[in-house]
Every structure is written in structure tokens, then in C-alpha cells.
Amino acid sequence: MLDEKGAAAALREAYKNGGYRVAFAEGRVLVRAGVWGVEIEAEYICPKVLGTIVEHIGILPDSPAAYLAHKDADPGTTTSLDVELKAWEEIHRNAEAAKTHIKRTQLTLNGYEIWQTGEGLKVRPMAQRFTRIIEAAAVKQAFIQKVGDELGQAIYFKGFVEMAVIYGVEHKGDNLTRIEGFPWLGEGS
């Protein structure tokens, strides 16, 4: 489900800007960056994506650990594994509660892909700089759900061995708005 080239590019962009957090635990690689995140079973991670992560954190851990990847952080800077696992538990709870199916349309507008729900045929624009992390043809299921006033809507993408989440794009009147970060990621992330 991950687009290897798009996900590696998104990781490089996050590294140069607000940074991202990556955890290696329970046979999974968990990445949270700005308004997107991916969870991948470790044995199925794309070589280019894993290589980009290792380049940014300076290590390939052989035991459970969490790291901060940012251009201004020292390689190997650790962060709380418990915080990362709890954040992903919350993402999974929200994904399980999401019931509204959404699918990609063939339309794009000013750098946004247009996604459409089955309920009332509502449309949601999603910035291509975030949707490039997934290969839409490999998505098994996609759901949308409101996750709070600050975060707006989240789309959860489920594949066979991966899950991705993109937060915060909503259509309000004639304006497209995008929330640029998670309040629960913390300062500088």
C-alpha cells in the first residue's frame, strides 16, 4: 500500500521541516510526521523507506526503541517508546470507530486529490504532498471520520500489512483548509 518513492520523499520533507518520530516495536515500524502517519509490519517495509529512516536516525535498532528524526537533532536522538505506542493505540481506536467509506476520484485541483464519501456523495480534498505516501490501487479499505475540532477529519487507509492516516483536510465554503500539525505530537515535531 505504501508508495515507496512517495513515502521516502515525504519522510525527507518531514525531516527538513518539522521532523518525524519513528518507533520500532512489536514487529512494526510506526512513523508520525505532521499530519500523516504510517504503520508497517517490519518484514514488509520498503527498502527505500527503511533506508531513508536509517539515514535520518543514524541507526537500525535491534530492540524496541523510538527516535526523533529532524535535521537539527543529533542522530540517534531517542524519544519515549510508550508515548509513540499510546499515540498509535489512539489512532487505531479512531480507525476502528470510522464507519464512513471514502474513495479516490480521478479529479485533482490545485495540488489536491478529490476523495468522495458514499454518504451523500460529499467530497474531501486531500493535499497530494500527503496522499503520495500511499499507492491508492493497493488500499484495501479507506474510511473518514471527524477526530476533533482542531484536527478536523482523518482518513484511515488499510492495506494487508500497513495502515496510514492523513489528518485535517476539510472543505469549508469556498476555502480549502489544512491543519498543519497534531496537537498531541508536541513541540517541535
C-alpha positions as CSV (number, residue, x, y, z in Angstrom):
1,M,0.0,0.0,0.0
2,L,2.9,2.4,0.6
3,D,4.2,4.1,-2.4
4,E,8.0,3.6,-1.9
5,K,9.1,6.7,-3.8
6,G,6.3,9.0,-2.4
7,A,6.8,7.8,1.2
8,A,10.6,8.3,1.1
9,A,10.1,11.8,-0.4
10,A,7.5,12.6,2.4
11,L,10.0,11.4,5.0
12,R,12.7,13.6,3.6
13,E,10.3,16.6,3.5
14,A,9.3,16.0,7.1
15,Y,13.0,15.6,8.2
16,K,13.8,19.0,6.7
17,N,10.8,20.7,8.2
18,G,9.0,19.7,11.4
19,G,10.7,16.3,11.8
20,Y,9.0,13.0,12.4
21,R,9.0,10.3,15.1
22,V,9.7,6.6,14.3
23,A,9.2,3.7,16.6
24,F,10.4,0.1,16.1
25,A,8.3,-2.2,18.3
26,E,6.2,-5.4,18.3
27,G,7.4,-6.3,14.7
28,R,6.2,-2.9,13.4
29,V,7.6,0.4,12.2
30,L,5.5,3.3,13.3
31,V,6.0,6.8,11.8
32,R,4.2,10.0,12.7
33,A,5.0,13.2,10.8
34,G,3.0,16.4,10.9
35,V,-0.4,15.5,9.5
36,W,0.3,11.9,8.4
37,G,1.4,8.7,9.8
38,V,2.1,5.1,8.7
39,E,2.4,1.8,10.4
40,I,4.1,-1.1,8.6
41,E,4.9,-4.6,9.6
42,A,8.7,-4.5,9.8
43,E,9.3,-7.5,7.5
44,Y,7.4,-5.8,4.7
45,I,8.9,-2.3,4.9
46,C,10.1,-1.0,1.5
47,P,14.0,-0.8,1.3
48,K,13.9,2.8,0.2
49,V,11.7,3.8,3.1
50,L,13.8,1.9,5.6
51,G,17.0,3.3,4.1
52,T,15.6,6.9,4.4
53,I,14.7,6.3,8.1
54,V,18.1,4.8,9.0
55,E,19.8,7.7,7.2
56,H,17.8,10.2,9.3
57,I,18.1,8.5,12.7
58,G,21.6,7.1,12.2
59,I,20.8,3.6,13.5
60,L,18.9,0.4,12.6
61,P,17.7,-0.7,16.1
62,D,17.7,-4.4,17.0
63,S,15.4,-3.8,20.0
64,P,12.3,-1.8,20.6
65,A,13.0,1.9,20.6
66,A,11.7,5.3,19.4
67,Y,13.6,8.1,17.7
68,L,13.2,11.7,16.6
69,A,14.3,12.4,13.1
70,H,14.9,16.1,12.4
71,K,17.6,17.9,10.5
72,D,18.6,19.7,13.8
73,A,18.5,16.7,16.0
74,D,21.6,14.6,16.8
75,P,21.4,11.2,15.0
76,G,20.2,8.5,17.4
77,T,18.1,11.0,19.5
78,T,15.6,8.9,21.3
79,T,12.0,9.7,22.3
80,S,9.5,7.9,24.5
81,L,8.5,4.5,23.1
82,D,5.5,4.5,25.4
83,V,4.3,7.8,24.0
84,E,4.6,6.5,20.5
85,L,2.8,3.3,21.3
86,K,-0.1,5.1,23.1
87,A,-0.4,7.5,20.1
88,W,-0.8,4.6,17.8
89,E,-3.3,2.9,20.1
90,E,-5.4,6.1,19.8
91,I,-5.0,6.1,16.0
92,H,-6.2,2.5,15.9
93,R,-9.2,3.3,18.2
94,N,-10.2,6.2,15.9
95,A,-9.7,4.0,12.8
96,E,-11.9,1.2,14.3
97,A,-14.6,3.8,15.0
98,A,-14.5,5.2,11.5
99,K,-17.5,3.9,9.5
100,T,-17.8,6.2,6.5
101,H,-16.1,4.7,3.4
102,I,-14.3,7.1,1.2
103,K,-12.7,6.5,-2.3
104,R,-10.3,8.4,-4.5
105,T,-11.8,10.1,-7.6
106,Q,-9.9,10.8,-10.8
107,L,-10.1,14.6,-10.1
108,T,-7.3,16.9,-8.9
109,L,-7.5,20.6,-8.3
110,N,-4.6,22.9,-7.4
111,G,-2.5,20.2,-5.9
112,Y,-5.3,18.4,-4.2
113,E,-6.8,15.0,-4.9
114,I,-10.5,14.8,-4.6
115,W,-11.9,12.0,-2.4
116,Q,-15.6,11.1,-2.2
117,T,-17.7,9.6,0.5
118,G,-20.5,7.2,-0.2
119,E,-22.8,9.1,2.1
120,G,-24.4,12.0,0.2
121,L,-21.5,12.0,-2.2
122,K,-19.6,14.6,-0.2
123,V,-16.1,15.4,-1.4
124,R,-12.9,15.9,0.6
125,P,-9.8,17.5,-0.9
126,M,-6.5,15.8,0.2
127,A,-3.2,17.5,-0.5
128,Q,-1.2,15.4,-2.9
129,R,2.0,16.1,-0.9
130,F,0.4,13.8,1.7
131,T,-1.5,11.3,-0.4
132,R,1.7,10.5,-2.3
133,I,2.7,8.2,0.6
134,I,0.1,5.6,-0.4
135,E,-0.5,3.7,-3.6
136,A,-4.2,4.1,-3.9
137,A,-4.7,1.0,-6.0
138,A,-3.4,-1.2,-3.2
139,V,-5.7,0.3,-0.5
140,K,-7.9,-2.4,0.8
141,Q,-10.3,-0.1,2.7
142,A,-10.4,3.7,3.4
143,F,-12.6,5.4,6.0
144,I,-13.1,9.0,7.0
145,Q,-14.0,10.3,10.5
146,K,-14.1,13.6,12.4
147,V,-11.5,13.4,15.1
148,G,-11.9,16.7,16.8
149,D,-12.4,20.4,16.2
150,E,-8.7,21.1,15.8
151,L,-7.8,18.1,13.7
152,G,-10.9,18.1,11.5
153,Q,-11.3,14.9,9.5
154,A,-8.9,11.9,9.3
155,I,-8.8,9.4,6.5
156,Y,-7.6,5.9,7.6
157,F,-6.1,3.7,4.8
158,K,-5.8,0.0,5.5
159,G,-3.8,-2.4,3.4
160,F,-2.8,-6.0,4.1
161,V,0.2,-5.2,6.2
162,E,0.1,-1.5,6.5
163,M,-2.1,1.3,7.8
164,A,-1.8,5.0,7.0
165,V,-3.6,8.1,8.4
166,I,-3.8,11.6,7.0
167,Y,-5.3,14.3,9.2
168,G,-7.0,17.6,8.9
169,V,-8.2,18.5,5.4
170,E,-11.7,19.9,5.2
171,H,-13.7,21.9,2.8
172,K,-15.3,25.0,4.4
173,G,-17.4,27.1,1.9
174,D,-15.1,28.1,-0.9
175,N,-11.9,27.8,1.1
176,L,-9.7,24.7,1.4
177,T,-8.1,24.5,4.8
178,R,-5.4,22.2,6.1
179,I,-4.3,21.7,9.7
180,E,-0.5,21.6,9.7
181,G,0.1,19.5,12.8
182,F,-1.2,17.3,15.6
183,P,-1.6,19.0,19.0
184,W,-0.5,15.6,20.6
185,L,2.8,15.5,18.7
186,G,4.3,18.1,21.0
187,E,6.6,21.0,20.5
188,G,9.0,20.8,17.5
189,S,7.6,17.7,15.9
